[in-house]
Amino acid sequence: MATHAQKREGDISDAFASLSGLTPEPLEPRFATLKSELIGGKENVIQESFFRLLEALREEIATVKILKSKAIPEIDFKDIKDASTKFSSEYKRRGAAIIRNVIPPVEAMEMKEELREYIAANPQTKAFPSDNPQVYELYWSPAQIRARSHPYLLAAQRFLLSHWHSQDPQALVSTAHPTIYADRLRIRTPGDNIFALGPHVDGGGPERWEPEGYGNAKVYESIWQGRWEDHDPWEISSRLAVKSDLYRGVGACSMFRAAQGWLSLSTTKAHEGTLLVNPMLKHATAYYLLRPFFSAKKGPMSPKTDTFDESFLSPDNWVLDCPQTSWLQGALPGKGQELSDMLHPHLELNSTMVHIPEVRPGDYVAWHCDQIHAVDQKHEGTTDSSVLYIPACPLTAHNAEFLARQRQAFLEGLPCPDFGGGIGETNHVGRPGIEEIEKASQGRDAGMVAFGLQEFHSSAVGLSDTQRELFDRANKILDFYD
């Protein structure tokens, strides 16, 4: 495998403009040309589509305001093999879900104690903010290794990934075989208001509009054709050619994470440093993609404005820009896209960003890779809000390539390749090795295979021809055979 240079050193603040002290601004002029080319010859149907979307948003927003946190479906881990159609349909509509009791609570609490011990033994660990750590630049702690490779967590990920489908039966992707992505962890302490990350979308910024990014795979083609209603957020084959990190941003994800997620290590409820999501997956995605093409004819333009009257929000007050501007509201190269009431007024984010229901140790929370999400502006609770970030990633050839790079970083104790470089945990006391992953897998191969430390079993019974081809390709990428 070819080696890849590390990204520059950094922390989670590098991934977001608001945490880096940057403000939204127009991009370079080429983006105005890009936008014009994206909708060229389809201006009328794009405008009609946008207006239909605004009307549909009114209805969806009214529903969310009534449901609030109840919009987020829940299921117990013991029930995932016989999940109700109601849960699955609500998960696909809302984009987020909670799987209860994936890890036994006692075991989850043991993981948190292991974290505390690892951090205490390694005071040199980088974190944000440096003077009052909330998010740690750790990727290979014993607790993270144990959680990612846990057979119950991998089973939960397989269940979530099963909600995706492929229009191309020959697409080289297997949702039945999750792969491991080494992300960070959060131990947010009461009173913190620094890690106040507002509504945002990970998985790229300008890349969603760029032909070399998401355009590579035509993920949003129906939206660009003026048919936002036909967009299918759960079609997976179109995602395989996506390049979500064209700018090598620190913390910008290059692996395909179908669902972002975290494992709770604490009991946390609303306003206690927890997660908020926007449960209007399809509508909100279409809106933040189309919003940069339109401007208000008249209305409040103050950056402090967070409420708008009906005349401002009315479709009659919005017009397709001609010529197009270079604005991609909230999207900056190398950063995650951030949203706000001022930039995205029709989403009514003050009302539609809902807290997830109370979580307890061992619960797994997941949300769609296109979904708008945020964290509490202030932790008003009395105990820590602790999570291990663990997304659900299917096996693809691209993800296998990332596994090969990530595996090398693990063996050397370096940061996960997507994140800030440096020596990482090279000299950390108590850093786990391969034997700890074997132990975490509890005698099963799945954890080792998902980490890229054992080959995929292409001769296994029950595989499709496409899965066998994918396994063979992944094994070559991972250097298991020539």
LOFI-397067 format. One line per field, with one value per residue (C-alpha): chain; residue in one letter; x, y, z. Coordinates in steps of 0.1 Angstrom, whole numbers, plus 5000, padded with zeros to 4 digits. Layout:
kette = A,...
rest = A,...
east = X,...
north = Y,...
up = Z,...
// end
This chain:
kette = A,A,A,A,A,A,A,A,A,A,A,A,A,A,A,A,A,A,A,A,A,A,A,A,A,A,A,A,A,A,A,A,A,A,A,A,A,A,A,A,A,A,A,A,A,A,A,A,A,A,A,A,A,A,A,A,A,A,A,A,A,A,A,A,A,A,A,A,A,A,A,A,A,A,A,A,A,A,A,A,A,A,A,A,A,A,A,A,A,A,A,A,A,A,A,A,A,A,A,A,A,A,A,A,A,A,A,A,A,A,A,A,A,A,A,A,A,A,A,A,A,A,A,A,A,A,A,A,A,A,A,A,A,A,A,A,A,A,A,A,A,A,A,A,A,A,A,A,A,A,A,A,A,A,A,A,A,A,A,A,A,A,A,A,A,A,A,A,A,A,A,A,A,A,A,A,A,A,A,A,A,A,A,A,A,A,A,A,A,A,A,A,A,A,A,A,A,A,A,A,A,A,A,A,A,A,A,A,A,A,A,A,A,A,A,A,A,A,A,A,A,A,A,A,A,A,A,A,A,A,A,A,A,A,A,A,A,A,A,A,A,A,A,A,A,A,A,A,A,A,A,A,A,A,A,A,A,A,A,A,A,A,A,A,A,A,A,A,A,A,A,A,A,A,A,A,A,A,A,A,A,A,A,A,A,A,A,A,A,A,A,A,A,A,A,A,A,A,A,A,A,A,A,A,A,A,A,A,A,A,A,A,A,A,A,A,A,A,A,A,A,A,A,A,A,A,A,A,A,A,A,A,A,A,A,A,A,A,A,A,A,A,A,A,A,A,A,A,A,A,A,A,A,A,A,A,A,A,A,A,A,A,A,A,A,A,A,A,A,A,A,A,A,A,A,A,A,A,A,A,A,A,A,A,A,A,A,A,A,A,A,A,A,A,A,A,A,A,A,A,A,A,A,A,A,A,A,A,A,A,A,A,A,A,A,A,A,A,A,A,A,A,A,A,A,A,A,A,A,A,A,A,A,A,A,A,A,A,A,A,A,A,A,A,A,A,A,A,A,A,A,A,A,A,A,A,A,A,A,A,A,A,A,A,A,A,A,A,A,A,A,A,A,A,A,A,A,A,A,A,A,A
rest = M,A,T,H,A,Q,K,R,E,G,D,I,S,D,A,F,A,S,L,S,G,L,T,P,E,P,L,E,P,R,F,A,T,L,K,S,E,L,I,G,G,K,E,N,V,I,Q,E,S,F,F,R,L,L,E,A,L,R,E,E,I,A,T,V,K,I,L,K,S,K,A,I,P,E,I,D,F,K,D,I,K,D,A,S,T,K,F,S,S,E,Y,K,R,R,G,A,A,I,I,R,N,V,I,P,P,V,E,A,M,E,M,K,E,E,L,R,E,Y,I,A,A,N,P,Q,T,K,A,F,P,S,D,N,P,Q,V,Y,E,L,Y,W,S,P,A,Q,I,R,A,R,S,H,P,Y,L,L,A,A,Q,R,F,L,L,S,H,W,H,S,Q,D,P,Q,A,L,V,S,T,A,H,P,T,I,Y,A,D,R,L,R,I,R,T,P,G,D,N,I,F,A,L,G,P,H,V,D,G,G,G,P,E,R,W,E,P,E,G,Y,G,N,A,K,V,Y,E,S,I,W,Q,G,R,W,E,D,H,D,P,W,E,I,S,S,R,L,A,V,K,S,D,L,Y,R,G,V,G,A,C,S,M,F,R,A,A,Q,G,W,L,S,L,S,T,T,K,A,H,E,G,T,L,L,V,N,P,M,L,K,H,A,T,A,Y,Y,L,L,R,P,F,F,S,A,K,K,G,P,M,S,P,K,T,D,T,F,D,E,S,F,L,S,P,D,N,W,V,L,D,C,P,Q,T,S,W,L,Q,G,A,L,P,G,K,G,Q,E,L,S,D,M,L,H,P,H,L,E,L,N,S,T,M,V,H,I,P,E,V,R,P,G,D,Y,V,A,W,H,C,D,Q,I,H,A,V,D,Q,K,H,E,G,T,T,D,S,S,V,L,Y,I,P,A,C,P,L,T,A,H,N,A,E,F,L,A,R,Q,R,Q,A,F,L,E,G,L,P,C,P,D,F,G,G,G,I,G,E,T,N,H,V,G,R,P,G,I,E,E,I,E,K,A,S,Q,G,R,D,A,G,M,V,A,F,G,L,Q,E,F,H,S,S,A,V,G,L,S,D,T,Q,R,E,L,F,D,R,A,N,K,I,L,D,F,Y,D
east = 5000,5012,5017,4999,5014,4998,4976,4989,4985,4952,4921,4884,4883,4900,4871,4846,4846,4828,4853,4882,4869,4860,4828,4807,4818,4816,4839,4863,4846,4848,4820,4796,4805,4801,4766,4755,4767,4750,4715,4722,4691,4670,4664,4627,4623,4648,4628,4595,4611,4624,4590,4574,4600,4592,4556,4564,4587,4559,4540,4571,4581,4546,4549,4583,4572,4545,4567,4599,4622,4595,4604,4635,4627,4641,4646,4661,4691,4674,4647,4668,4665,4627,4624,4590,4582,4572,4607,4624,4601,4605,4643,4644,4621,4638,4674,4683,4677,4686,4694,4691,4713,4738,4765,4756,4756,4781,4805,4800,4808,4840,4849,4846,4868,4894,4893,4899,4928,4943,4940,4954,4984,4990,4987,5004,4971,4959,4924,4900,4900,4935,4928,4895,4894,4861,4870,4902,4925,4925,4920,4936,4926,4917,4880,4878,4894,4870,4839,4846,4854,4825,4803,4772,4781,4790,4756,4739,4758,4748,4712,4714,4733,4706,4683,4703,4697,4714,4699,4729,4730,4767,4778,4808,4794,4784,4762,4764,4801,4807,4843,4859,4866,4887,4871,4876,4858,4840,4839,4820,4819,4791,4791,4810,4799,4830,4823,4791,4789,4757,4738,4762,4767,4798,4811,4824,4816,4817,4822,4784,4781,4814,4815,4847,4831,4795,4789,4813,4785,4755,4742,4719,4711,4673,4676,4697,4671,4643,4628,4637,4609,4626,4658,4665,4688,4692,4704,4740,4756,4757,4778,4807,4824,4820,4851,4842,4876,4889,4907,4924,4908,4919,4891,4874,4862,4874,4859,4822,4803,4768,4758,4776,4772,4783,4781,4769,4790,4768,4732,4724,4692,4683,4705,4731,4757,4739,4731,4704,4693,4671,4646,4636,4663,4650,4635,4664,4690,4672,4669,4706,4716,4692,4694,4727,4709,4683,4681,4653,4639,4635,4636,4659,4696,4710,4732,4716,4681,4668,4630,4613,4578,4557,4562,4600,4597,4570,4581,4570,4599,4625,4641,4667,4699,4709,4738,4747,4769,4798,4780,4775,4759,4779,4802,4840,4868,4882,4854,4821,4791,4775,4739,4721,4687,4701,4716,4689,4658,4631,4645,4634,4664,4654,4624,4634,4667,4654,4672,4675,4657,4676,4704,4721,4754,4755,4730,4741,4729,4732,4723,4724,4756,4736,4718,4720,4730,4744,4754,4740,4753,4759,4761,4736,4737,4756,4775,4797,4783,4806,4805,4828,4823,4818,4802,4787,4808,4800,4826,4836,4868,4874,4868,4892,4919,4913,4914,4949,4961,4943,4957,4992,4984,4971,5002,5024,5001,4996,4963,4936,4946,4916,4926,4954,4988,5017,5030,4996,4997,5030,5044,5012,5014,4989,4982,4966,4979,4964,4959,4935,4914,4913,4902,4875,4862,4853,4866,4849,4866,4843,4862,4896,4882,4864,4897,4916,4937,4923,4913,4877,4865,4855,4848,4822,4788,4760,4779,4767,4790,4793,4803,4830,4844,4844,4861,4888,4894,4895,4920,4943,4941,4949,4979,4965,4974,4986
north = 5000,5035,5056,5089,5120,5129,5160,5189,5188,5201,5193,5193,5231,5229,5211,5239,5276,5286,5268,5283,5319,5321,5337,5327,5344,5341,5317,5323,5333,5298,5287,5311,5295,5260,5269,5283,5252,5229,5244,5257,5253,5241,5274,5273,5238,5244,5274,5255,5227,5251,5266,5232,5224,5255,5245,5209,5222,5241,5208,5189,5217,5217,5180,5182,5211,5187,5156,5172,5145,5119,5122,5101,5063,5039,5002,4978,4958,4925,4934,4943,4909,4913,4951,4965,4981,5012,5016,5011,5035,5062,5057,5062,5092,5109,5099,5093,5065,5052,5015,5008,4985,4976,4973,4962,4993,4979,4972,5007,5022,5001,5016,5051,5042,5028,5061,5081,5059,5061,5099,5102,5080,5102,5139,5149,5139,5167,5179,5208,5232,5227,5245,5226,5194,5183,5164,5143,5136,5099,5071,5040,5039,5005,5016,5027,4995,4975,4993,4994,4956,4946,4920,4936,4970,4955,4937,4971,4986,4958,4964,5001,4996,4972,5001,5012,4997,4997,5004,4987,4950,4949,4977,4967,4974,4952,4966,4932,4938,4970,4983,5002,5039,5053,5086,5106,5108,5134,5138,5170,5184,5204,5241,5238,5263,5262,5230,5247,5233,5245,5230,5214,5186,5166,5147,5177,5214,5227,5191,5186,5210,5202,5178,5162,5157,5144,5152,5124,5100,5121,5116,5146,5143,5144,5176,5192,5181,5200,5169,5171,5147,5119,5122,5089,5095,5057,5047,5035,5028,5065,5071,5049,5074,5104,5124,5142,5156,5175,5199,5175,5194,5184,5162,5161,5125,5107,5073,5066,5068,5058,5067,5088,5076,5074,5050,5066,5062,5083,5091,5124,5142,5175,5205,5183,5184,5160,5158,5176,5165,5179,5150,5162,5143,5145,5180,5196,5180,5194,5228,5233,5222,5245,5275,5289,5295,5319,5353,5372,5401,5420,5413,5413,5410,5415,5386,5388,5380,5346,5351,5360,5370,5351,5377,5372,5334,5333,5318,5351,5368,5345,5346,5325,5345,5357,5357,5332,5343,5324,5319,5284,5294,5279,5258,5266,5245,5220,5226,5209,5229,5250,5262,5290,5307,5337,5316,5290,5307,5283,5254,5273,5257,5271,5249,5219,5210,5185,5169,5131,5113,5107,5082,5058,5039,5014,5031,5036,5068,5070,5096,5097,5111,5140,5149,5183,5179,5199,5197,5216,5252,5247,5216,5225,5191,5180,5150,5144,5138,5111,5094,5074,5085,5053,5056,5028,5022,4996,4976,4992,4992,5028,5020,4991,5015,5037,5006,4999,5034,5034,5000,5013,5043,5020,4998,5029,5047,5077,5096,5082,5095,5118,5138,5161,5146,5144,5117,5110,5081,5067,5071,5066,5043,5014,5018,4985,4962,4936,4912,4936,4937,4899,4900,4926,4905,4878,4849,4860,4871,4900,4926,4917,4916,4949,4965,4951,4928,4896,4889,4889,4853,4852,4815,4818,4803,4826,4853,4868,4869,4906,4902,4876,4900,4928,4906,4896,4932,4943,4915,4926,4962,4951,4930,4897,4882,4893
up = 5000,4992,5023,5028,5045,5078,5080,5100,5138,5152,5172,5167,5165,5131,5116,5122,5114,5145,5168,5148,5151,5114,5100,5070,5038,5000,4984,4955,4922,4906,4929,4912,4879,4894,4907,4873,4855,4881,4873,4838,4815,4845,4862,4860,4873,4901,4912,4911,4930,4957,4961,4965,4991,5011,5012,5022,5049,5065,5071,5082,5107,5122,5128,5144,5167,5181,5184,5195,5210,5204,5167,5173,5172,5197,5198,5224,5212,5220,5195,5164,5149,5148,5143,5137,5103,5123,5138,5104,5086,5112,5112,5075,5077,5106,5100,5136,5161,5195,5201,5238,5259,5231,5257,5292,5315,5339,5310,5296,5330,5331,5297,5312,5341,5317,5299,5330,5339,5304,5304,5339,5329,5299,5308,5275,5256,5234,5239,5231,5248,5261,5294,5302,5280,5267,5235,5236,5207,5215,5190,5205,5242,5257,5260,5224,5212,5233,5222,5185,5183,5206,5188,5201,5187,5154,5153,5160,5131,5108,5117,5110,5077,5066,5061,5030,4996,4962,4928,4913,4922,4911,4934,4954,4989,5018,5045,5063,5070,5090,5091,5120,5119,5147,5159,5191,5224,5245,5283,5286,5321,5338,5330,5297,5271,5249,5230,5218,5183,5166,5137,5112,5087,5085,5054,5035,5029,4993,4982,4982,4952,4934,4904,4918,4952,4956,4919,4911,4921,4913,4949,4947,4910,4914,4934,4907,4882,4900,4916,4952,4961,4943,4963,4981,5011,5016,4982,4987,4953,4944,4975,4965,4943,4966,4975,5007,5016,4986,5008,5033,5062,5097,5110,5076,5070,5039,5048,5039,5072,5064,5099,5124,5159,5195,5224,5256,5287,5310,5318,5299,5291,5273,5282,5298,5270,5247,5210,5190,5155,5128,5122,5087,5068,5032,5034,5053,5029,4999,5015,5025,4990,4972,4996,4980,4947,4961,4978,4995,4977,5009,5046,5077,5069,5104,5114,5149,5135,5145,5139,5106,5098,5072,5045,5046,5045,5018,4985,4968,4986,4972,4938,4919,4917,4883,4880,4908,4937,4951,4984,4997,5030,5059,5037,5038,5022,5047,5073,5081,5068,5096,5095,5112,5113,5094,5066,5065,5077,5064,5085,5117,5135,5168,5168,5146,5163,5188,5217,5215,5244,5276,5271,5295,5296,5268,5245,5209,5191,5153,5127,5088,5072,5056,5088,5105,5142,5170,5207,5236,5238,5275,5297,5325,5342,5373,5359,5329,5294,5280,5246,5223,5187,5167,5132,5111,5079,5053,5035,5002,4982,4993,5029,5026,5014,5044,5067,5054,5063,5096,5105,5101,5122,5150,5149,5153,5178,5154,5150,5127,5092,5089,5119,5131,5127,5151,5174,5188,5213,5202,5237,5257,5286,5283,5246,5234,5207,5184,5213,5229,5198,5197,5233,5226,5198,5224,5204,5172,5140,5132,5152,5138,5103,5107,5118,5087,5109,5095,5059,5048,5043,5007,5008,5036,5030,5019,5002,4970,4940,4944,4981,4972,4946,4971,4997,4973,4963,5000,5008,4981,4992,5028,5015,5026,4992,4959
// end
